[in-house]
Amino acid sequence: MLFHSPTFFVFFAVVLLLYRRLGLAGQNHLSLVASYVFFGWWDWRFLGLLAFSTAVDFLVAQRIEATDDAARRKRWLWVSLGVNLGLLAFFKYVGFFVDSAVDLLLALGLTPHRPVLGILLPIGISFYTFQTMAYTIDVYRRRTPATRDPVAFAVYVAWFPQLVAGPIERADRLLPQFSERRLPTRHQLGSGALLMLIGYFRKVAIADTVAPHVDRIFSDPGSASSLGIALGVVLFALQIYGDFAGYSDIARGASRMLGVELMQNFEHPYFSTSITEFWRRWHVSLSSWLRDYLYIPLGGNRGGPVKTYRNLMLTMLLGGLWHGAGWNFVIWGGLHGGALAVHKLWRRDRPAAPGRARAIASWAGTMALVCLAWIFFRAHSFSEAMAVLGGLFAFTGGLPGGTALVAVAAVGALLVIDVPQFRRGEHEAILRWPWWVRGVTYAGLVLATLLLSGSPSPFIYFQF
C-alpha cells in the first residue's frame, strides 16, 4: 500500500475516524490491526516473520531485565541479535554472498555451479530489525525498562506510518507514547496534514518528475555527454532526497495526526558544508543508530586517530551494506567512510575558518563528493557505475536543454520548501506565514502535486 495511492487515503481516513473515538486499549488494538493490514497489503506471507521478530524481542528483553547475572544477560542479548541478524542475513544477503563466492571461484579459474535462489526480500525488514535490536540493547544497557505490554510493544515495532522505511525509532522515545490515550490536538492535525502535503510534493513533484531523466541517463550513459551525465547525477541527488525525505514527511505527518510524534529524519542535508555535517543531517535515525550501536561499541574516537579512522570506515562500510546487498553499496559506504576520516584528520588541528567564501567552497566540495558517491548508490552494478564515471570524466560537451530545464525546476521546487524550513529551524515554518501567503502556498503545493502525479511509483528505500 503506497502512501500516495487512493487505497492508502481511504485506509488512513477510516483509521483516523475510528481512532479518535477509542480509549487507550482500543487505540492500541486498532493501531496493531491497521499496521498488520498495511504490512500484509504488500505480502501477507511475511506477517508471521514480523510477529516472530516482535515476540522474540518482547520475551528476550524481559529475560534480560529479570536477571542480574552478567553472563546470562549477555546470552539473552545474543539470542536477540542472532535472531534479528540471522533473519536479515538470510532474506537480504544470502544471494549476495553466494554470488560473490561464485564470482571469486570463477576468477580463480574454477567452474562452480551458480545456484538459483528464489528468496524474496520482506519489505521493511532492515528497518524493523534495527528498531527491535536497539530496544533489546537498550534494555541490556539498562537505558530503558522492558515493557510488559505485548500489544503496545507490537505496535511500537509495526507502527504503520514508519514501518516500511523508518525513521528507525528508539524505544525510550516511541514506546511510552503507546502507554497513554492519544487525542490529537487541532495543531497536531493541521501541522500533520501540512507535513503530509510537503511529503507528497517532494515525492511527486520532485522525485517522480526527475526519475525518467535519471533512468534514461543511467541506463545508457554512453549516449549522453559529460554535462548530460553530470545533470543526471544531480537529478538523482534530488530524486533520492525528494523520495526519502518525502516519505519521512508523510510518515511524520500521518503519525502526528494520530497523536504520535516521530523523529525528524532529515535536517536539510544539502545545505551541509562538510561531510560530517551531511551525516548529521541525512537519514538521522540511521546515522545515529550506527553511531550508538556500532561506531561507539567499536571504540569510537577512543584509542587514537588510527583506530578512530578504522572505526569510521567499518561503520560506513557496514552502513553501505545495510542499504543493499551489492558491492556498489559497499563502495558507496567506503567513499563516505574515507571522506569522514579525511575530514576528521583535516579538522583535528585546525579551528573552524569563518567567512562566506570559505563556507561556499566547503559546501560545493561537500556536494561534489556526495553526488559522486551517489553514482555507486544509483547504479545497478559496479560496471554500470564505472560507465557513468567514465562518461562523466570524458569531458564531452553538449548540454541537453530539456534535462537542464528539469534540473532548474527541481532545484527551485526544493528550495521553495527547504529554505524557509532551514532559516526558521523548523519543518512547519509555513504555519508562521500570513494566512493569505499560506493559502497561496497550499494551493500551489496541491496543484503541482495533482498536475504532476501519475501512476504511483514505489519509494526508493522500500528495496532496503
Secondary structure, DSSP 8 states (H G I E B T S, - for coil): --TTSHHHHHHHHHHHHHHTT--HHHHHHHHHHHHHHHHHTT-GGGHHHHHHHHHHHHHHHHHHHH---HHHHHHHHHHHHHHHHHHHIIIIIHHHHHHHHHHHHHHTT-------------TTHHHHHHHHHHHHHHHHTTSS-----HHHHHHHHH-HHHHTT-----HHHHGGGGGS-----HHHHHHHHHHHHHHHIIIIIIIIHHHHHHHHHHH-GGGS-HHHHHHHHHHHHHHHHHHHHHHHHHHHHHHHHTT-------S-GGG-SSHHHHHHHSSHHHHHHHIIIIIHHHTTTTT-HHHHHHHHHHHHHHHHHHH-SSHHHHHHHHHHHHHHHHHHHHHTT------HHHHHHHHHHHHHHHHHHHHHHHSSSHHHHHHHHHHHTT------HHHHHHHHHHHHHHHHHHHHHHHHTSTTGGGGS-HHHHHHHHHHHHHHHHHH--S----GGGG-
